[in-house]
């Protein structure tokens, strides 16, 4: 009996490990949240693994990370939950984007509609969770404000993939992994729209795009924190 139970337990543990490994293949690959004019916003997930992953019921959570009374509150309409019967094939992308996205990028690239102003224009923590609410990937995106910190509904959180920003004294417009799934990140452009380095629904560029220095001083004045 004990041998049977031991084998069953080992089998369950092995299955759990396989599921965890498959889930870990899904990463937050690219995010754009702050732009000139009306924000064109999107969040791109990518399957870095060798096989399909069922992401039904997975969610993106966005938590206000500015020190102060709003700290730990849900940003926008967070959480954004992926619909049932959604499987992401190996090497494929899932793009969650707002309506304005369709003005600057092809609306056909959008897999899931999220609300306007879905991503706050101040420090935030973005967390991808699976259907069991286990954190799969996360980033802390900061404008450099004193006391700002990563959190999950107000509880301290260590971002799985690290911290992005600040961009000078501003919140980064967005970021992307330098090459799909890589640990290094680079910033997306605040202006113009569409962001020259943004590649929603397609492979990320392998090296950070060069940014023209002319006019950046004036641009910083216009940028929202």
N, C-alpha and C positions, 0 to 999 in steps of 0.2 A: 504493500500500500504506500509506504513511504517513498519507495522507488518511483511508483507511478506519479505521486504528488510532486516529487522532485523534478521528474521529467516534464510534468505539466507546467510547473513554475518556471523551469528553464525555457520551455517553449514560449510561455507568455512573455518572459523577459526579452527573449530574442525577437519576438514579434514587435514588442514595444520599442526596442532599439531600432528595428528596421523602419518603423513608422516615424520615430524621431529623426532618423537620418534623412528620410525622404522629406519630411517637413522642413528640415534645416536647409534643404536645397533651394527653398523659395526665399528670395531676398528683396528688400527694398532697393531698387536699382537706380531710380531717378525721381526727383521731386522738384516741382516748380510751384511757388506759392505767392511770390510778390513781384509784380511787374509794373511798368508805366501804365497809367490809365486804369481801366478795369482789369483786375487780375485774371490772367489766363492760368488756371491751376490744373495740375495733374500729378498723380502718384503712379509710378510704374513699378510693378513687381516682375521678377524674372525667375524662371525655373532653371537653376544651374545644374540640376541633376541629370541622370541618364534615363529617367523614365517619368511618366505622367504623375502628377500629384493632385489628389482631390482637395480643392481649396473651398469647398462649399461651407458657408457659415464662418469662414475666416473674416477677420476684421482689421481695419486700420483705426487705431485710436490716436487722437491728438490731444495733448494735455498742455494747458497754459503753463509756461515755465518761468514767467516773470515773477521776481520777488514781490510780494505784496498780497493784497486781499484776493486777487483773482488766481493766485498760484494753485495749481492742481485742478482747476476747472476744465471741463471739456470744451475744446475749441470748436467753433462752427456747429455742424450737425453730428459731430463725432459721437459714437463710432459709425464708420461706414462699413456695412456688412456685405460680403460677397454673396451673391444669390446661390440658391441650392442648385445641385447638378452642374457644378462648375469644376472642370478638370483642366489643369494647366500642363500642356505637353512639354516634354524636354526641350529646352532652348526657347520656349515661347514666353510671351509677355502678356501681362494683364494691366490695362490702363484705366484708372479711375480718374475722371476729369469733369470739370464743370461745363456749363453751356458756352461760356466765352471761349473756351478751348477751341471750339469749332470755328471761331472767327480767324484764328491764326494758324491752326493746324487742321489736318483733315479730320472731320467729325467721325469718319469711318475708323479712325484709330482708337476711338473711345469704346471700351468694353463695358463701362459702368458709369452712369451719370451720378455726380455728387453735386452738392449745392454750390451756389456762388459764395465766395468768401469762406470756403471750406477750411482754408489754412490761415491762421492768424498772422498778421504782419508784425510779430514780436516773438521773442524766444518761445520755442515749443519743443515738446518731445513727441516723436512719431514712433508708434509701436505697432508692429504686425503681430497679431495673435491668431492661433489656430482655433478650430471649433471647440476645443477644450479650454480656451482662454490662456493657453501657455504662450509666452512670448517667444516668437520665432526670430524676429529681427527688430532692431530699433536704432534710432539716431537721436541725439540732442542737437538741435539747431538753435544757435544763439546769436543775439545782437551784442553780446558782451556786457549786458547790464549787471551791475553789482548785485550779488546774491541770487542771480538766476541759476537754476539747476535742473537737471533731468529728474523727471518724476513720473509715476504711474498713479494717477488719481490722487496726487499729493504725497504718495509714499516714495521715498528715495528709490531711484532706479539707475542701475549702471547700464548705459547704452551698449547694446551688443556690438554694434559696428562703429561706435565712437561719436565724437563731437564734430560738428561742422560750423564754421564761423568763429568770430564775427567777420564781416566783410568791411574792414576799416572800423567804423563805429556804427555800422548798420547790420541789419539782419540780411543774410544772404538771400538773393532772389530765389535760389534753389541750388540743387547740387546733383551730381551724377557720379557714379562709380567710374573710374578711369578704365574703360574696358569693362564689359558686363561682369558683374559679380566680384570684381577686384576690391581689395581692401582700401586702396587709395581713392580719394574723392577729389573732385574739382568743383568750382562754383559755376553756376549758370549765370548768364547775363541778365541784369535788371532791365536793360534797354539795348537794342530795340526789341519789339515783338514781331515775329516769333524770336525767341532767344537763339542766336546762331549755333550754340553748342547743344541745344535740346534735340533729342531723338526719341520722342515718345513712340513706343511700339516697334522700335528698331534698335540695332546694336549701338551701344554707346561709343563715342569716339575714343580711341585708345590713348590720346594724350590731351592735356588741357589745351583748350583753344587759346590763342594769343588774344589779348584784349587791347584795343587801341587806347592809348593814354590821353589822346586829345579830347578835351571836354569832360573828363571824369570829375573834375572839381565841381563844375556846374551840375553834373548829373547827381552827385551826392547830395546837393541841396534839395533836389526834387524827390529823392528817395524817401519812402516812408519807413519808419522803424517798426 
